[in-house]
């Protein structure tokens, strides 16, 4: 694939071992892209390494000049996951129990979805198509009927992340949702694939 700036990039599917081996580099991209402090890295590395044990794990890396410049990974959602429990709580709170019955569209999605846990591009390479290519790769390789993700809310959805997700057809599942332990509001977006 070629970036508009004439930079060549490649999207590589990662095995569980490859992903785990390179997690520190991938977390560096994450910390840089999200503007987190360096102290955040240790816990993130441990969490990301555990992700390879999840059923349906998929991981992709964007390489520019053979160096990692972007990362995306996900796995099948399960009721045992904290994120899934938070999501179900949010749907009940925002939509009420009557829209959360065993036959409801929300329940059918929650029974078979891929949680796109992370997708990040190093700031030096944002706007070049790497995020689009990573998301496309995830969508082609995932093994569920829907993909769900969360992203921090921003005014008027005015950032590259929202633009990317909307251009792929992701719709609102929850808005201005507060995950337990995080004061920032998030949007949860989803797409049936």
C-alpha positions in Angstrom: 0.0 0.0 0.0 1.1 3.5 -0.6 0.5 6.6 1.6 -0.5 9.9 -0.1 2.8 11.3 1.0 4.6 8.6 -1.1 5.6 6.7 2.1 5.1 3.0 1.6 3.6 1.0 4.3 2.7 -2.6 4.9 0.0 -4.2 7.1 1.2 -7.4 8.7 -1.0 -9.9 10.5 0.6 -10.9 13.8 0.6 -14.3 15.4 0.0 -14.3 19.1 3.8 -14.9 19.7 4.8 -12.0 17.4 2.3 -9.7 19.0 3.4 -10.6 22.6 7.1 -10.2 21.6 6.6 -6.7 20.3 4.1 -5.4 22.8 6.5 -2.9 24.4 7.0 -1.2 21.0 3.3 -1.3 20.3 2.5 0.2 23.7 5.0 3.0 22.9 2.8 3.8 19.9 -0.3 3.7 22.1 1.2 6.0 24.8 2.4 8.5 22.2 -0.8 8.5 20.2 -3.0 8.9 23.4 -0.6 11.4 25.1 -0.3 9.2 28.2 2.6 9.4 30.7 5.4 6.9 30.5 4.3 5.5 33.9 1.3 4.1 32.2 3.4 1.7 30.1 4.1 -1.1 32.6 0.4 -1.9 33.2 -0.5 -1.6 29.6 2.3 -4.0 28.6 1.0 -6.6 31.0 -2.6 -6.1 29.9 -1.8 -6.3 26.2 0.3 -9.5 26.6 -2.7 -11.1 28.3 -4.9 -10.3 25.3 -3.2 -12.9 23.2 -4.8 -15.6 25.4 -8.3 -14.4 24.4 -10.4 -16.4 22.0 -10.6 -15.0 18.5 -7.5 -12.8 19.0 -6.5 -10.8 15.9 -3.5 -8.4 15.7 -2.1 -6.2 12.9 0.8 -3.9 12.6 1.4 -1.1 10.1 5.1 -1.0 9.1 6.7 2.1 7.6 10.3 1.5 6.4 10.1 -1.8 8.3 9.4 0.0 11.6 6.1 -0.3 13.5 4.0 2.8 13.0 0.5 1.6 13.9 -1.2 -1.3 15.8 -4.6 -2.8 16.0 -5.8 -5.8 18.0 -9.0 -7.3 19.3 -10.7 -10.5 20.5 -14.1 -12.0 20.9 -16.2 -10.4 23.6 -17.2 -12.5 26.6 -19.5 -11.9 29.5 -16.5 -12.5 31.9 -14.7 -9.4 30.5 -14.9 -6.2 32.5 -15.5 -4.3 29.2 -18.4 -6.5 28.3 -19.9 -6.1 31.8 -19.5 -2.3 31.5 -21.1 -2.3 28.1 -24.1 -4.3 29.2 -24.6 -1.9 32.2 -24.5 1.1 29.9 -27.1 -0.4 27.5 -29.4 -1.1 30.4 -28.9 2.3 31.9 -29.3 4.3 28.6 -32.0 2.2 26.9 -33.8 0.4 29.7 -34.3 -3.3 30.3 -37.2 -3.5 27.7 -34.7 -3.0 24.8 -32.3 -5.5 26.3 -34.3 -8.7 26.0 -32.9 -12.1 24.8 -34.2 -11.4 21.3 -33.3 -7.7 21.0 -30.8 -6.5 18.4 -28.5 -5.3 21.2 -28.5 -8.8 22.8 -27.8 -10.5 19.5 -24.8 -8.3 18.9 -23.5 -8.8 22.5 -23.7 -12.6 22.0 -21.2 -12.5 19.1 -18.9 -9.5 18.7 -15.2 -8.7 18.4 -14.0 -6.1 20.8 -11.6 -3.9 18.9 -9.5 -3.3 22.0 -7.0 -0.9 20.5 -6.2 0.8 17.2 -3.5 3.5 17.2 -1.1 5.2 14.7 2.0 7.0 15.8 1.3 10.8 15.5 4.2 11.1 12.9 2.2 8.8 10.5 -1.4 9.9 11.2 -3.4 11.0 8.2 -1.6 8.7 5.8 -4.1 5.9 5.6 -2.5 3.5 8.2 -5.5 3.6 10.5 -7.9 2.9 7.6 -5.7 0.0 6.4 -5.5 -1.4 10.0 -9.3 -1.2 10.5 -9.9 -2.8 7.1 -7.6 -5.7 8.0 -9.4 -6.3 11.3 -12.7 -6.3 9.6 -11.6 -8.8 7.0 -10.1 -11.3 9.6 -12.5 -11.0 12.5 -14.7 -14.0 13.3 -17.9 -12.4 14.8 -21.1 -10.9 13.5 -20.3 -7.4 14.8 -17.3 -5.2 15.9 -17.6 -2.9 18.9 -15.1 -0.3 20.1 -14.9 2.6 22.5 -13.3 6.0 21.9 -13.0 9.1 24.1 -15.7 11.7 23.3 -14.6 14.9 21.6 -16.7 17.9 20.7 -18.5 17.5 17.4 -16.6 14.2 16.8 -13.8 16.4 15.5 -10.9 14.0 15.4 -9.4 11.4 13.0 -10.6 8.5 15.1 -14.3 9.5 14.8 -13.9 10.3 11.1 -12.3 6.9 10.5 -15.0 5.0 12.3 -17.9 6.9 10.7 -16.4 6.4 7.2 -16.5 2.6 7.9 -20.1 2.8 8.9 -19.8 2.5 12.7 -22.9 3.6 14.5 -23.6 4.8 18.1 -24.2 2.1 20.7 -23.6 4.3 23.7 -22.7 8.0 24.0 -21.1 9.9 26.8 -20.7 6.7 28.7 -18.6 6.6 31.9 -16.6 3.4 32.4 -16.2 2.6 36.1 -13.0 4.2 37.3 -12.6 6.7 34.4 -13.9 10.2 34.5 -13.7 10.7 30.7 -16.9 10.2 28.7 -16.6 7.6 25.9 -18.6 6.7 22.8 -19.1 3.0 22.2 -19.5 2.4 18.5 -20.5 -0.7 16.6 -20.9 -2.2 13.2 -22.6 -5.4 12.0 -20.2 -7.1 9.6 
